[in-house]
Amino acid sequence: MKKLTLFLIVTSMVIFSCTDQGGKISTENPFLAEFDTPFQVPPFDLIDTTHYIPAFKEGIEQEKAEIDAIVNNPEEPNFENTIIPFDQSGEILRRARVFYSLNSANTNPTLQKIARELTPLMSAHRNEIGLNQDLFKRIKAVYDKRESLGLDQEQMRVVEKYYRDFERNGAALPEEQREELKKINEQLSMLSLNFGENLLAETNDFKLVIENEEDLIGLPKGVVFAANEKAKQNEMEGKWVFTLQKPSWIPFLTYSPKRELREKIYKAYYHRGDNDNENDSKEIIAEVVTLRDQRAKLLGYRNYAEYVIDNNMAKTPENVYDFLHKVWEPALEVSKKERDEIQKIIDAEDGNFKLQSWDWWYYTEKLRKQKYDLDKEELKQYFSLDNVREGIFYVSNKLYGLQFEERTDIPVYHEEVKVYEVKEADGSHLSILYIDSYPRPGKRGGAWCGAMRSGAYEDGEKIYPVVYIVTNFTRPTGDIPALLSWDETTTFFHEFGHALHNFFADGHYRRTSRDVPRDYVELPAQVMENWAGEAEVLKAYAKHYETGEIIPDELIEKIQKSGHFNQGFATVEYVAASLLDLDWHTIENTENIDVNAFEKAAMDEIGLIDEIIPRYRSTYFSHIFSGSSYSAGYYVYLWAEVLDSDAFNAFKESGDLYNQELAAKFRKHVLAENGMGEGMEQYLKFRGKEPSIDALLEKRGLK
């Protein structure tokens, strides 16, 4: 059955839903029709918070009608009358999902209230579809005879993927277990939402207020200015406010000689969600872990990690543990040497104290200057946000021929958001890209990339993606533009790699448009980071924000020589968090979970040194507890680094960082056709050989 037929089935329902109480037709809800905007982007200037709930409810009814049309079709199930209409269903919900983008990037109490209403509604709807027995029977019927249907490779992949989805969702379970699964899914969705709200509240609630100007000694001018501006926003004239946003607390830890203040802000950071108050998340974690374990066992797996990783390149938790420990052991030894070097500096200064976690950043910066004469603040002068963005555009143009045109005629959800039209080398449209750079109270921490509309095909016509990058970079201060640290610079390159994946994904069906294992999804992002630090690339974009001077060779040399600096710390804190994640999701006893005791035991078992804490402690580990996309999968960044190190070596070995032939292969096999085969299959089409962990260890200076 064609999508047009399904549309006609639900047309009367949609019109009815658009009437007001007096029976007059109202078209005020923009989600109930195609967006009448350039490139059909969301009409943020027309969207009101009152539109979301009606739109989602209407979308649910539309999709229910579309599913009913599939299951009630008297014809024998086949690809055209079952798989295609299911793949294309839910148009209103696809438009309305912009809500989730805004609730992460620009939330407020009203949106949070809507999220609490939407979460159980959408969880129930997903359950109803994912466990629909009549729909599953039709998909299974197509799956069982797929070899005889004359399907092409991608169509075969779509059928197999959808069948596997239903199996993993529990559609093949007996009715009693399906009902139990529904309840678990609904509970998990609410717990995830609550965890995220708690973390945002804890992050926003803390303020380190400085009243004595002497307590600002050592801090960069821009950081002090930003703290003063923050104080003014909080009606604290003449004071300085530091927060738990990265552009605030990281410079404070790095440059403030006031040890007691460093301790205060760092402890506030790592105690988020662990303060035994209304925003405490320890009970949420215990419930989430228990429910995930129950869910996995219902689906026939030993634990939740086994359930998740079965769908990844790694295949088993044992493989992941083995991989992580191969990195952990050398990294831990390097971190101990780093610790001892730092302690020597403390002792030489008559510090008379033992290094603690809140000291590491400050003394590491001293050690960096001592070893490499590299000053982070000096470095930042060459990495204004605008220059880094133009550098990213430059690399994308050299590799793929992409062109970027800023658009001011496209509505945005916040005045600070910039919009670009992305074009192919021939000038044809490829995507719209929103860039939202700075922290604010309504934005969750970190950096991420997503799509308000994914690229796809509908009735043979290309649907172009609408992509966004959200970060929490240092704001401009006075007459000083936003100057990025080296970490922020590589983060921008990283997130743009995700954007490229969204631009280029070219599956002909929604299920194969951008479908990769979780431990492959970071490859496109991390490989982009490699270009950021190459001398040839730096000279194209790293220019002093005042003079326009190109970054000097001696500074480039310092960046490259210091590439292995502090990698013991960076690797250990990351792998510790990855192992903690795995331990939570291979837990054997879920009764009476003591979150802090469990975490301590996990870290003691691997021998984590006292001076380093996991990159994410459990109570603010949003990757795994605020949503499930990285649960039992935080390891994927390191796994993908094995791939990205090897992939970038292909360009280095060719002698041309912008080798367009290699870039075309990478675009085709790794990005565009990512859904055509398993992760390693697609990678092998690009590289011709499997990668080795050795490249990763060498890159991090651990070998």
C-alpha positions as CSV (number, residue, x, y, z in Angstrom):
1,M,0.0,0.0,0.0
2,K,1.4,3.3,-1.0
3,K,2.0,6.2,1.4
4,L,-0.6,8.3,-0.5
5,T,-3.3,5.7,0.3
6,L,-2.3,5.8,4.0
7,F,-2.5,9.6,3.9
8,L,-6.0,9.5,2.6
9,I,-7.1,7.1,5.3
10,V,-6.0,9.6,8.0
11,T,-6.9,12.9,6.3
12,S,-10.4,13.2,7.8
13,M,-8.9,12.5,11.2
14,V,-6.3,15.2,10.8
15,I,-8.9,17.8,9.7
16,F,-11.2,16.9,12.6
17,S,-8.4,17.4,15.0
18,C,-7.7,20.9,13.7
19,T,-11.1,22.2,14.6
20,D,-11.7,24.5,17.6
21,Q,-14.6,24.1,20.0
22,G,-16.9,26.1,17.7
23,G,-16.2,23.7,14.9
24,K,-14.2,26.2,12.8
25,I,-11.1,25.0,11.0
26,S,-7.9,26.1,12.6
27,T,-4.5,25.7,11.0
28,E,-2.6,27.4,13.8
29,N,-0.7,24.3,14.9
30,P,2.3,24.3,12.5
31,F,3.1,20.6,13.1
32,L,-0.1,19.4,11.5
33,A,1.0,20.3,8.0
34,E,4.3,20.5,6.1
35,F,6.4,23.4,7.3
36,D,6.0,26.4,5.0
37,T,9.6,27.6,5.5
38,P,12.8,27.7,3.5
39,F,13.9,24.0,3.1
40,Q,10.9,23.0,5.4
41,V,12.9,23.7,8.5
42,P,10.9,24.0,11.8
43,P,9.0,27.4,12.0
44,F,10.4,28.3,15.4
45,D,8.8,31.8,15.1
46,L,5.4,30.2,14.9
47,I,5.8,27.3,17.3
48,D,4.2,27.8,20.7
49,T,4.5,25.5,23.7
50,T,0.7,24.9,23.4
51,H,1.3,23.2,20.1
52,Y,3.4,20.2,21.3
53,I,0.9,18.0,23.2
54,P,-1.9,18.3,20.5
55,A,0.7,17.6,17.8
56,F,2.0,14.5,19.5
57,K,-1.5,13.2,20.2
58,E,-2.4,13.8,16.6
59,G,0.8,12.2,15.4
60,I,0.0,9.2,17.5
61,E,-3.4,8.8,16.1
62,Q,-2.1,9.3,12.5
63,E,0.5,6.5,13.0
64,K,-2.0,4.2,14.7
65,A,-4.2,4.6,11.6
66,E,-1.3,3.9,9.3
67,I,-0.4,0.7,11.3
68,D,-4.0,-0.4,11.2
69,A,-4.0,0.0,7.5
70,I,-1.0,-2.2,7.2
71,V,-2.3,-5.0,9.5
72,N,-5.8,-4.9,7.9
73,N,-4.5,-5.2,4.4
74,P,-6.1,-8.4,3.0
75,E,-3.2,-8.9,0.6
76,E,-0.4,-11.3,1.4
77,P,2.4,-9.4,3.2
78,N,5.2,-8.2,1.0
79,F,7.9,-5.5,0.9
80,E,5.6,-3.0,-0.8
81,N,2.5,-3.4,1.3
82,T,4.1,-4.0,4.7
83,I,7.7,-2.8,5.0
84,I,7.6,0.4,3.0
85,P,4.4,1.8,4.6
86,F,5.8,1.0,8.1
87,D,9.1,2.6,7.2
88,Q,7.3,5.8,6.1
89,S,4.7,6.0,8.9
90,G,4.6,8.7,11.5
91,E,5.1,11.9,9.6
92,I,3.5,14.3,12.2
93,L,5.6,12.7,14.9
94,R,8.8,13.2,12.9
95,R,8.0,16.9,12.6
96,A,7.0,17.2,16.3
97,R,10.2,15.6,17.5
98,V,11.9,19.0,17.3
99,F,10.5,19.3,20.9
100,Y,13.2,16.9,22.1
101,S,15.9,19.0,20.5
102,L,14.7,22.1,22.3
103,N,14.2,20.4,25.6
104,S,17.9,19.6,25.6
105,A,19.2,22.8,24.2
106,N,16.8,25.5,25.4
107,T,14.5,24.1,28.0
108,N,12.4,25.9,30.6
109,P,9.8,24.8,33.3
110,T,7.0,24.7,30.7
111,L,9.0,22.4,28.3
112,Q,10.0,20.3,31.3
113,K,6.3,19.9,32.3
114,I,5.4,19.0,28.7
115,A,8.2,16.4,28.7
116,R,6.8,14.8,31.8
117,E,3.4,14.5,30.1
118,L,4.8,13.4,26.7
119,T,7.2,10.8,28.1
120,P,4.6,8.2,29.3
121,L,2.4,9.0,26.2
122,M,5.2,8.3,23.8
123,S,6.5,5.3,25.7
124,A,3.0,3.7,25.6
125,H,2.8,4.4,21.8
126,R,6.2,2.9,21.1
127,N,5.2,-0.1,23.1
128,E,2.0,-0.4,21.2
129,I,3.8,-0.5,17.9
130,G,6.9,-2.5,18.9
131,L,4.8,-5.2,20.6
132,N,1.9,-5.2,18.0
133,Q,1.4,-8.9,17.2
134,D,-0.5,-8.4,14.0
135,L,2.2,-6.1,12.6
136,F,5.0,-8.4,13.8
137,K,3.3,-11.3,12.0
138,R,3.2,-9.4,8.7
139,I,6.9,-8.4,9.1
140,K,7.9,-11.9,10.1
141,A,6.0,-13.2,7.0
142,V,8.1,-11.0,4.8
143,Y,11.2,-11.9,6.7
144,D,10.6,-15.6,6.3
145,K,10.2,-15.5,2.5
146,R,12.7,-12.6,1.9
147,E,15.0,-14.8,-0.2
148,S,12.2,-15.4,-2.7
149,L,11.0,-11.8,-3.1
150,G,13.7,-10.5,-5.5
151,L,14.8,-7.8,-3.0
152,D,18.0,-5.9,-3.6
153,Q,20.7,-5.7,-1.0
154,E,19.4,-2.7,0.8
155,Q,15.8,-3.9,0.8
156,M,17.0,-7.2,2.3
157,R,18.8,-5.3,5.0
158,V,15.7,-3.3,5.8
159,V,13.6,-6.4,6.2
160,E,16.2,-8.1,8.4
161,K,16.7,-4.9,10.5
162,Y,12.9,-4.4,11.2
163,Y,12.5,-8.1,12.1
164,R,15.4,-7.9,14.4
165,D,14.0,-4.7,16.0
166,F,10.7,-6.4,16.8
167,E,12.6,-9.4,18.3
168,R,14.7,-7.2,20.4
169,N,11.7,-5.2,21.5
170,G,10.1,-8.4,22.8
171,A,7.4,-8.9,20.2
172,A,8.1,-12.7,20.1
173,L,7.5,-13.0,23.9
174,P,4.3,-14.5,25.4
175,E,1.6,-12.0,26.2
176,E,2.2,-11.9,30.0
177,Q,5.9,-11.1,29.5
178,R,5.0,-8.5,26.8
179,E,2.8,-6.7,29.3
180,E,5.6,-6.8,31.9
181,L,8.0,-5.4,29.3
182,K,5.6,-2.5,28.6
183,K,5.5,-1.5,32.2
184,I,9.3,-1.7,32.5
185,N,9.7,0.5,29.3
186,E,7.3,3.1,30.7
187,Q,9.1,3.2,34.0
188,L,12.5,3.5,32.4
189,S,11.4,6.4,30.2
190,M,10.2,8.5,33.2
191,L,13.3,7.6,35.3
192,S,15.5,8.8,32.5
193,L,13.7,12.1,32.3
194,N,13.9,12.6,36.0
195,F,17.6,11.9,36.1
196,G,18.2,14.5,33.4
197,E,16.1,17.1,35.2
198,N,17.9,16.4,38.5
199,L,21.3,16.9,36.8
200,L,20.3,20.1,35.1
201,A,19.0,21.5,38.4
202,E,22.1,20.4,40.4
203,T,24.3,22.0,37.7
204,N,22.4,25.3,37.7
205,D,22.0,25.5,41.5
206,F,25.6,25.8,42.5
207,K,27.4,29.1,42.4
208,L,30.9,29.8,43.7
209,V,30.6,33.5,44.7
210,I,33.9,35.4,44.9
211,E,33.8,38.7,46.8
212,N,37.5,39.3,47.4
213,E,39.4,40.3,44.2
214,E,42.5,38.7,45.6
215,D,40.8,35.3,45.1
216,L,40.9,35.9,41.4
217,I,44.7,35.9,41.2
218,G,46.0,33.7,38.3
219,L,42.7,33.6,36.4
220,P,42.7,34.7,32.8
221,K,41.2,38.1,32.1
222,G,38.4,36.6,30.0
223,V,37.4,34.1,32.7
224,V,37.2,36.9,35.3
225,F,35.1,39.1,33.0
226,A,32.7,36.2,32.3
227,A,32.4,35.6,36.1
228,N,31.6,39.3,36.7
229,E,29.0,39.2,34.0
230,K,27.5,36.1,35.6
231,A,27.4,37.9,38.9
232,K,25.5,40.9,37.3
233,Q,23.0,38.4,35.8
234,N,22.4,37.2,39.4
235,E,22.1,40.7,40.8
236,M,25.5,40.5,42.6
237,E,27.2,43.7,41.5
238,G,30.9,43.9,42.3
239,K,31.2,40.1,42.7
240,W,32.3,37.2,40.6
241,V,30.3,34.0,40.1
242,F,31.7,30.7,38.9
243,T,29.4,27.8,37.9
244,L,29.6,24.1,37.0
245,Q,29.5,24.9,33.3
246,K,32.8,23.7,31.7
247,P,33.9,27.2,30.5
248,S,33.7,28.3,34.1
249,W,34.9,25.5,36.3
250,I,37.7,24.1,34.1
251,P,39.6,27.4,33.9
252,F,39.1,27.9,37.6
253,L,40.7,24.5,38.4
254,T,43.4,25.1,35.8
255,Y,44.6,28.5,36.9
256,S,43.4,29.4,40.4
257,P,46.2,29.0,43.1
258,K,43.4,29.1,45.8
259,R,43.4,25.4,46.7
260,E,40.4,25.6,49.1
261,L,38.3,27.2,46.3
262,R,39.4,24.7,43.8
263,E,38.3,22.0,46.2
264,K,34.9,23.6,46.8
265,I,34.0,23.9,43.1
266,Y,35.3,20.5,42.1
267,K,33.5,18.8,45.0
268,A,30.3,20.5,43.9
269,Y,30.9,19.2,40.4
270,Y,31.5,15.6,41.4
271,H,28.7,15.5,44.0
272,R,26.0,16.5,41.6
273,G,23.1,14.1,42.1
274,D,24.7,12.9,45.3
275,N,23.6,15.5,47.9
276,D,20.7,13.7,49.5
277,N,18.3,16.4,48.5
278,E,15.3,16.7,46.2
279,N,17.6,16.3,43.2
280,D,19.5,13.3,44.4
281,S,19.6,10.5,41.8
282,K,20.9,7.5,43.7
283,E,17.5,5.9,44.0
284,I,16.8,6.6,40.3
285,I,20.1,4.8,39.4
286,A,19.2,1.8,41.5
287,E,15.8,1.6,39.9
288,V,17.1,2.0,36.4
289,V,19.8,-0.7,36.8
290,T,17.2,-3.1,38.3
291,L,14.7,-2.5,35.6
292,R,17.2,-2.8,32.8
293,D,18.4,-6.1,34.2
294,Q,14.9,-7.4,34.4
295,R,14.2,-6.2,30.8
296,A,17.3,-8.0,29.5
297,K,16.4,-11.2,31.3
298,L,12.9,-11.1,29.9
299,L,14.5,-10.9,26.4
300,G,16.7,-13.9,27.0
301,Y,20.0,-12.2,27.9
302,R,22.1,-12.7,31.0
303,N,22.3,-9.0,31.7
304,Y,21.7,-5.6,30.1
305,A,25.2,-5.2,28.7
306,E,24.9,-8.5,26.8
307,Y,21.6,-7.3,25.3
308,V,23.1,-4.0,24.2
309,I,26.5,-5.1,23.0
310,D,25.0,-8.0,21.0
311,N,23.9,-5.4,18.5
312,N,27.4,-3.7,18.4
313,M,30.6,-4.5,16.7
314,A,32.1,-5.8,19.9
315,K,29.3,-8.5,20.2
316,T,29.9,-9.4,23.9
317,P,30.7,-7.7,27.2
318,E,33.7,-10.0,27.6
319,N,35.2,-8.5,24.4
320,V,34.6,-5.0,25.7
321,Y,36.2,-5.8,29.1
322,D,39.2,-7.4,27.3
323,F,39.6,-4.4,25.1
324,L,39.3,-1.8,27.9
325,H,41.8,-3.7,30.1
326,K,44.3,-3.7,27.3
327,V,44.2,0.0,27.4
328,W,43.7,0.4,31.1
329,E,46.9,-1.3,32.2
330,P,49.4,0.8,30.3
331,A,47.3,4.0,30.9
332,L,47.3,3.4,34.7
333,E,51.1,3.0,34.8
334,V,51.5,6.3,32.8
335,S,49.0,8.1,35.1
336,K,51.1,7.0,38.2
337,K,54.2,8.6,36.6
338,E,52.2,11.7,35.9
339,R,51.0,11.8,39.5
340,D,54.6,11.5,40.8
341,E,55.8,14.3,38.5
342,I,53.0,16.5,39.9
343,Q,53.8,15.6,43.5
344,K,57.4,16.7,42.9
345,I,56.2,20.1,41.9
346,I,54.0,20.4,45.0
347,D,56.9,19.3,47.2
348,A,59.3,21.7,45.5
349,E,57.0,24.6,46.2
350,D,56.8,23.5,49.9
351,G,53.1,22.6,49.4
352,N,53.1,20.2,52.3
353,F,50.1,18.3,51.0
354,K,49.3,15.2,49.0
355,L,48.0,15.7,45.5
356,Q,44.2,15.4,45.3
357,S,41.8,15.3,42.4
358,W,41.0,19.0,42.6
359,D,44.8,19.8,42.3
360,W,45.5,17.8,39.2
361,W,44.3,20.4,36.6
362,Y,46.3,23.2,38.3
363,Y,49.6,21.4,38.6
364,T,49.3,19.7,35.3
365,E,49.1,23.2,33.7
366,K,52.3,24.1,35.5
367,L,53.9,20.9,34.3
368,R,52.8,21.6,30.7
369,K,54.5,25.0,30.8
370,Q,57.6,23.5,32.4
371,K,57.9,20.7,29.9
372,Y,56.8,22.3,26.6
373,D,56.6,26.0,27.4
374,L,53.0,25.8,26.2
375,D,50.6,28.2,27.7
376,K,46.9,27.3,27.1
377,E,45.9,30.9,27.3
378,E,48.4,31.9,24.7
379,L,47.2,29.1,22.5
380,K,43.5,30.2,22.8
381,Q,44.4,33.6,21.1
382,Y,44.6,31.7,17.8
383,F,41.3,29.8,18.1
384,S,38.5,32.2,18.0
385,L,35.2,30.4,17.5
386,D,34.7,32.0,14.1
387,N,38.2,30.9,13.0
388,V,37.7,27.3,14.1
389,R,34.3,27.1,12.4
390,E,35.9,28.5,9.2
391,G,38.7,25.9,9.6
392,I,36.1,23.1,9.8
393,F,34.4,24.4,6.7
394,Y,37.7,24.6,5.0
395,V,38.6,21.0,5.7
396,S,35.1,19.9,4.6
397,N,35.5,21.8,1.4
398,K,39.0,20.4,0.7
399,L,37.8,16.8,1.4
400,Y,34.3,16.8,0.0
401,G,33.9,20.0,-1.9
402,L,31.2,21.3,0.5
403,Q,30.2,24.9,0.5
404,F,28.6,26.8,3.5
405,E,26.4,29.9,3.2
406,E,25.1,31.6,6.3
407,R,21.4,32.2,6.2
408,T,19.6,34.9,8.1
409,D,16.2,34.2,6.6
410,I,15.7,30.9,8.5
411,P,13.9,30.9,11.9
412,V,15.9,29.9,15.0
413,Y,15.0,28.7,18.5
414,H,17.4,31.1,20.2
415,E,18.9,34.4,19.0
416,E,22.5,33.1,19.5
417,V,21.9,30.2,17.0
418,K,23.6,30.6,13.6
419,V,22.2,28.8,10.5
420,Y,24.1,27.6,7.4
421,E,23.0,26.1,4.1
422,V,25.3,23.3,3.2
423,K,25.8,22.8,-0.5
424,E,27.6,20.2,-2.6
425,A,30.5,21.1,-4.8
426,D,28.2,21.7,-7.7
427,G,26.1,24.2,-5.6
428,S,23.1,21.8,-5.1
429,H,21.5,21.8,-1.7
430,L,22.6,19.2,0.8
431,S,21.5,20.2,4.3
432,I,20.7,22.9,6.8
433,L,23.0,23.3,9.8
434,Y,22.2,25.1,13.0
435,I,25.1,25.9,15.3
436,D,24.3,26.7,19.0
437,S,27.6,27.5,20.7
438,Y,27.2,29.0,24.2
439,P,26.1,27.7,27.6
440,R,22.9,29.0,29.3
441,P,20.7,27.7,32.2
442,G,18.3,26.0,29.9
443,K,20.9,23.9,28.1
444,R,22.2,20.6,29.3
445,G,26.0,20.3,29.6
446,G,28.4,18.9,27.0
447,A,28.3,18.9,23.3
448,W,26.2,17.0,20.8
449,C,25.0,16.8,17.2
450,G,21.5,15.6,16.1
451,A,19.0,15.9,13.3
452,M,15.6,17.7,13.5
453,R,14.9,15.9,10.2
454,S,17.0,12.9,9.0
455,G,17.9,12.5,5.4
456,A,15.7,9.9,3.6
457,Y,13.7,9.2,0.5
458,E,9.9,9.4,0.2
459,D,8.2,8.1,-3.0
460,G,11.6,8.3,-4.6
461,E,12.2,11.9,-3.7
462,K,15.2,12.9,-1.6
463,I,14.3,14.4,1.8
464,Y,17.2,16.6,2.9
465,P,18.4,16.6,6.5
466,V,18.2,19.4,9.0
467,V,21.1,19.1,11.4
468,Y,22.2,20.9,14.6
469,I,25.4,21.1,16.6
470,V,25.0,22.2,20.3
471,T,28.0,23.0,22.5
472,N,28.9,24.9,25.7
473,F,31.9,26.9,24.5
474,T,33.4,29.9,26.2
475,R,31.4,33.0,25.5
476,P,32.7,36.3,24.1
477,T,33.8,38.7,26.8
478,G,33.6,42.4,26.2
479,D,35.7,43.1,23.1
480,I,37.3,39.7,23.2
481,P,35.6,37.1,20.9
482,A,34.8,33.6,22.0
483,L,38.3,32.0,22.3
484,L,38.3,28.2,22.4
485,S,40.7,26.0,24.3
486,W,42.4,23.2,22.4
487,D,39.9,20.7,23.9
488,E,37.0,22.9,22.7
489,T,38.5,23.2,19.3
490,T,38.8,19.4,18.9
491,T,35.3,19.0,20.3
492,F,34.0,21.3,17.5
493,F,35.7,19.2,14.9
494,H,34.3,16.1,16.6
495,E,30.7,17.2,16.5
496,F,31.1,18.4,12.9
497,G,32.1,14.8,12.0
498,H,28.7,13.7,13.3
499,A,27.1,16.4,11.2
500,L,28.9,15.1,8.1
501,H,27.5,11.7,8.8
502,N,24.0,13.2,8.9
503,F,24.6,15.2,5.7
504,F,25.8,12.2,3.7
505,A,23.7,9.3,5.0
506,D,21.9,8.2,1.9
507,G,19.9,5.1,2.6
508,H,16.7,4.8,0.5
509,Y,14.7,3.7,3.6
510,R,14.5,5.4,7.0
511,R,15.7,2.2,8.6
512,T,18.9,2.2,6.6
513,S,19.4,5.9,6.2
514,R,21.8,6.3,9.2
515,D,22.1,2.9,10.8
516,V,25.3,2.0,12.5
517,P,26.3,0.1,15.6
518,R,26.8,2.3,18.7
519,D,30.5,1.4,18.7
520,Y,30.8,2.6,15.1
521,V,28.8,5.9,15.4
522,E,31.7,7.8,16.9
523,L,34.1,7.0,14.0
524,P,32.9,9.8,11.7
525,A,33.2,12.3,14.5
526,Q,36.6,11.2,15.9
527,V,38.3,10.9,12.6
528,M,37.6,14.6,12.0
529,E,39.5,15.5,15.1
530,N,42.7,14.3,13.5
531,W,42.7,17.2,10.9
532,A,42.5,19.8,13.6
533,G,46.1,19.5,14.8
534,E,47.9,19.0,11.5
535,A,50.3,21.8,10.7
536,E,49.0,22.2,7.2
537,V,45.4,22.6,8.5
538,L,46.4,24.8,11.5
539,K,48.0,27.3,9.1
540,A,44.7,27.6,7.3
541,Y,42.5,28.5,10.2
542,A,44.5,29.2,13.4
543,K,45.0,33.0,13.3
544,H,45.5,35.4,16.2
545,Y,42.2,37.1,17.0
546,E,43.7,40.6,17.2
547,T,46.5,40.6,14.6
548,G,45.4,38.0,12.2
549,E,48.8,36.4,12.4
550,I,48.9,32.8,11.4
551,I,49.9,30.5,14.2
552,P,53.7,30.3,14.3
553,D,55.6,27.1,13.6
554,E,57.1,27.0,17.1
555,L,53.6,27.0,18.7
556,I,52.4,24.2,16.3
557,E,55.5,22.2,17.3
558,K,54.6,22.7,21.0
559,I,51.1,21.4,20.3
560,Q,52.3,18.4,18.5
561,K,55.1,17.6,21.0
562,S,52.6,17.8,23.9
563,G,50.2,15.5,22.1
564,H,51.0,12.7,24.6
565,F,51.0,15.0,27.6
566,N,48.6,14.0,30.4
567,Q,47.3,11.1,28.3
568,G,47.6,8.8,31.3
569,F,45.1,10.9,33.2
570,A,42.8,11.4,30.2
571,T,42.7,7.8,29.4
572,V,42.4,6.5,32.9
573,E,39.4,8.8,33.8
574,Y,37.7,7.8,30.6
575,V,38.3,4.0,30.9
576,A,37.3,4.1,34.6
577,A,33.9,5.6,33.6
578,S,33.6,3.0,30.8
579,L,34.3,0.1,33.2
580,L,31.9,1.6,35.7
581,D,29.2,1.7,33.0
582,L,29.8,-2.0,32.2
583,D,29.8,-3.0,35.8
584,W,26.5,-1.4,36.3
585,H,25.0,-3.3,33.4
586,T,26.5,-6.7,34.2
587,I,25.4,-6.5,37.8
588,E,24.5,-9.8,39.4
589,N,22.5,-8.7,42.4
590,T,20.1,-5.8,42.1
591,E,18.7,-6.0,45.6
592,N,19.4,-3.1,48.0
593,I,21.8,-1.4,45.7
594,D,24.0,1.1,47.5
595,V,25.1,3.3,44.6
596,N,28.2,4.9,46.2
597,A,29.4,1.6,47.6
598,F,29.0,-0.2,44.3
599,E,30.9,2.6,42.5
600,K,33.7,2.5,45.1
601,A,34.0,-1.3,44.9
602,A,34.2,-1.1,41.1
603,M,37.0,1.5,41.1
604,D,38.9,-0.3,43.9
605,E,38.8,-3.5,41.8
606,I,40.6,-1.9,38.9
607,G,43.0,-0.1,41.1
608,L,42.0,3.5,40.2
609,I,44.4,5.8,42.1
610,D,43.0,8.2,44.6
611,E,44.1,11.3,42.7
612,I,41.8,10.6,39.8
613,I,38.1,10.0,39.7
614,P,36.1,8.6,36.8
615,R,35.3,11.1,34.2
616,Y,31.6,10.6,35.2
617,R,30.6,9.4,38.6
618,S,27.3,7.5,38.6
619,T,25.1,10.3,39.8
620,Y,25.9,12.6,36.9
621,F,26.6,10.0,34.3
622,S,24.0,11.3,31.9
623,H,25.4,9.3,28.9
624,I,24.0,6.1,30.5
625,F,21.2,7.2,32.9
626,S,19.6,10.1,31.1
627,G,18.5,8.1,28.1
628,S,19.9,4.8,27.1
629,S,21.9,5.6,24.0
630,Y,25.2,5.0,25.6
631,S,24.2,2.7,28.4
632,A,26.6,-0.3,28.4
633,G,28.2,1.6,25.6
634,Y,30.3,4.4,27.0
635,Y,33.3,2.4,25.8
636,V,32.4,3.2,22.2
637,Y,34.5,6.4,22.0
638,L,37.7,4.4,22.6
639,W,36.6,1.6,20.4
640,A,36.0,4.1,17.6
641,E,39.4,5.7,18.2
642,V,41.0,2.4,17.0
643,L,39.0,2.8,13.8
644,D,39.6,6.6,13.4
645,S,43.4,6.3,14.1
646,D,43.6,3.7,11.3
647,A,41.3,5.6,9.0
648,F,43.3,8.8,9.3
649,N,46.5,6.9,8.7
650,A,45.2,6.1,5.2
651,F,45.3,9.8,4.4
652,K,48.7,10.3,6.0
653,E,50.1,7.3,4.1
654,S,48.8,8.7,0.9
655,G,50.9,11.8,1.3
656,D,47.8,14.1,0.9
657,L,45.7,15.1,3.9
658,Y,42.9,16.1,1.6
659,N,43.1,13.1,-0.7
660,Q,39.7,13.4,-2.4
661,E,39.7,9.9,-3.8
662,L,40.0,8.5,-0.2
663,A,37.5,11.1,1.0
664,A,35.1,9.9,-1.6
665,K,35.6,6.3,-0.5
666,F,35.1,7.3,3.1
667,R,31.9,9.2,2.3
668,K,30.5,6.4,0.2
669,H,31.2,3.3,2.4
670,V,31.5,4.7,5.9
671,L,29.0,7.5,5.8
672,A,26.5,7.3,2.9
673,E,26.0,3.6,2.7
674,N,26.5,2.9,6.4
675,G,23.3,0.9,6.6
676,M,24.2,-1.5,3.8
677,G,26.3,-3.9,5.9
678,E,27.7,-4.6,9.3
679,G,30.1,-2.0,10.8
680,M,33.3,-3.8,10.0
681,E,32.1,-4.8,6.6
682,Q,31.6,-1.2,5.7
683,Y,34.9,-0.1,7.2
684,L,36.7,-2.9,5.2
685,K,35.2,-1.5,2.0
686,F,37.0,1.8,2.8
687,R,40.3,0.6,4.3
688,G,40.7,-3.0,3.0
689,K,42.0,-4.3,6.3
690,E,41.0,-4.5,9.9
691,P,42.5,-1.9,12.3
692,S,44.8,-2.7,15.2
693,I,44.8,-1.4,18.7
694,D,48.5,-0.5,18.4
695,A,47.7,2.7,16.5
696,L,45.5,3.8,19.4
697,L,48.1,3.1,22.0
698,E,50.8,4.9,20.0
699,K,48.5,7.9,19.4
700,R,48.0,8.2,23.1
701,G,51.6,7.6,24.0
702,L,50.8,4.4,25.9
703,K,53.1,2.2,24.0
